[in-house]
Amino acid sequence: MMCNVVFTDTAKSDLRELAFYLADVSKDKELAVRFLKKLQEKTNILKDFPESGAIPKERILKSNGYRYLVHDDYLIFYHYDKSSNTVYVLAIFNSKRDYMRVMKKYI
């Protein structure tokens, strides 16, 4: 049975900010749109394989069941709730950022 994939408000906000940033830097709105579509397609794998993402090294994130996917230079953090068969995409951010600092609000 396919899993539901839900983007939280934070993840939606991250996507908006990323779109504006890419469009501004590249001066190409279409490039930003294509990048975001590919990023969202990447999350579609979670519909069939919700536990396919990498497990973070940090014990606190691992013990809370967080996982992540990598798309180019970006990390897509999510949590899979088995009881509701739902993946919650929590945050999307550049992999150069300290992800523990970003994910601290979810712990």
C-alpha positions as CSV (number, residue, x, y, z in Angstrom):
1,M,0.0,0.0,0.0
2,M,1.3,3.4,-1.0
3,C,2.4,5.7,1.8
4,N,1.1,9.3,2.1
5,V,3.8,12.0,1.8
6,V,2.9,15.3,3.6
7,F,5.1,18.4,3.5
8,T,4.9,20.3,6.7
9,D,4.5,24.1,6.7
10,T,8.2,24.4,7.5
11,A,9.1,22.2,4.5
12,K,6.8,24.2,2.2
13,S,8.4,27.4,3.5
14,D,11.8,25.9,2.8
15,L,10.7,25.1,-0.8
16,R,9.4,28.6,-1.3
17,E,12.7,30.2,0.0
18,L,14.7,27.8,-2.1
19,A,12.7,28.7,-5.2
20,F,13.2,32.4,-4.7
21,Y,16.9,32.0,-4.0
22,L,17.6,29.8,-7.0
23,A,15.6,32.2,-9.3
24,D,17.4,35.2,-7.9
25,V,20.9,33.7,-8.2
26,S,20.4,32.1,-11.6
27,K,18.2,34.8,-13.0
28,D,16.2,32.0,-14.5
29,K,12.8,31.2,-13.0
30,E,12.4,28.0,-15.1
31,L,15.7,26.6,-13.7
32,A,14.3,27.1,-10.2
33,V,11.0,25.4,-11.1
34,R,12.8,22.5,-12.7
35,F,15.0,22.0,-9.7
36,L,12.1,22.0,-7.3
37,K,10.1,19.6,-9.4
38,K,13.1,17.2,-9.4
39,L,13.4,17.6,-5.7
40,Q,9.7,16.8,-5.2
41,E,10.0,13.8,-7.5
42,K,12.8,12.6,-5.3
43,T,10.4,12.6,-2.4
44,N,8.0,10.4,-4.4
45,I,10.2,7.4,-3.8
46,L,9.0,7.6,-0.2
47,K,5.5,6.7,-1.3
48,D,6.7,3.1,-2.1
49,F,9.8,3.0,0.1
50,P,9.3,5.2,3.2
51,E,12.3,3.8,5.0
52,S,14.7,4.2,2.1
53,G,16.4,7.4,3.4
54,A,19.7,7.5,5.2
55,I,19.7,7.4,8.9
56,P,21.5,10.3,10.6
57,K,24.7,9.5,12.6
58,E,23.5,11.5,15.6
59,R,21.9,9.3,18.2
60,I,19.1,11.7,19.1
61,L,17.9,12.0,15.5
62,K,18.3,8.2,14.9
63,S,16.4,7.3,18.1
64,N,13.5,9.6,17.1
65,G,13.2,7.9,13.7
66,Y,14.4,10.7,11.5
67,R,15.8,10.0,8.0
68,Y,16.9,12.0,5.1
69,L,17.3,12.0,1.4
70,V,20.0,13.8,-0.6
71,H,19.1,15.9,-3.7
72,D,22.1,17.6,-5.2
73,D,23.4,19.9,-2.4
74,Y,20.2,19.6,-0.3
75,L,19.0,17.4,2.5
76,I,15.4,16.4,2.8
77,F,14.7,15.4,6.4
78,Y,11.6,13.4,7.1
79,H,9.9,11.2,9.7
80,Y,7.8,8.0,8.8
81,D,4.8,7.3,11.0
82,K,4.1,3.6,10.5
83,S,0.8,3.7,12.4
84,S,-0.7,6.2,9.9
85,N,1.5,5.1,7.0
86,T,2.5,8.7,6.5
87,V,5.8,10.4,5.7
88,Y,6.2,13.9,7.1
89,V,8.8,15.9,5.2
90,L,10.0,18.2,7.9
91,A,12.8,20.4,6.5
92,I,14.8,21.0,3.3
93,F,18.1,22.8,3.4
94,N,21.6,23.1,2.0
95,S,23.8,20.2,3.1
96,K,26.5,22.7,4.0
97,R,24.4,23.9,7.0
98,D,24.8,22.2,10.4
99,Y,21.8,19.9,10.2
100,M,21.7,19.3,14.0
101,R,21.1,23.0,14.5
102,V,18.3,23.0,12.0
103,M,16.7,19.8,13.3
104,K,17.0,20.8,16.9
105,K,13.5,22.3,16.8
106,Y,12.1,18.8,16.0
107,I,13.7,17.0,18.9
